[in-house]
Amino acid sequence: MGPFESEKDYCNTKLLDTYGRTFDRPTYRVVWGDNETEFRKTTHSKEGILLANPVIMEFPKYKQWNRGKYILESIVQVPTVSDLTTAINYEPVFTFMGPKKEMLPPKWEVCLIVINSLHKAMNQHFGGKYKQSDEEIARIDRIELDRIHEMLFGNETTVTDALAYGSGVSLSGSYSKDKE
């Protein structure tokens, strides 16, 4: 389990309420990446030894790439030519991490922006129509992204980072150069 389980649960409830189910499963979900595994057909053992016949083994899904992060996933149909053993699988859409690759808590507003951007791109590719112009959607998305960025990183400076990580020095208000 990750450190922000209540935020994850909130996002998953909102995702299910907003986007419903596909293939009788939630269309989108937020998961703690370290807990996710998948079954794959493989020709090698976990130690790397070539096997005489392919076997199905359980592998970590994200742990080796995105350790310690929340991930927004979308449900997809798996192509018939795949080493996955299921016809339906979840694939990553977005990883909740900051500019320094640090883990961020899952936020519903971020899920909404990412999914809306994904839907917009799919609609443009497959010929869907939006009621709003692309410029209007981009303007609204920019305002929302700026608001979320300020909420998450508004007080970050090199000074506050140094103080937070214990490498900064703070002088109290009673310090005076004349007292030396």
Secondary structure as UniProt FT lines:
FT   TURN            3..4
FT   HELIX           5..19
FT   STRAND          21..22
FT   TURN            23..24
FT   STRAND          25..26
FT   STRAND          28..32
FT   HELIX           33..35
FT   STRAND          37..44
FT   TURN            46..47
FT   STRAND          50..60
FT   TURN            63..65
FT   TURN            67..68
FT   STRAND          70..77
FT   STRAND          88..97
FT   TURN            99..100
FT   HELIX           108..126
FT   HELIX           134..153
FT   TURN            154..155
FT   HELIX           158..164
FT   TURN            165..166
FT   TURN            173..174
FT   HELIX           177..179
//
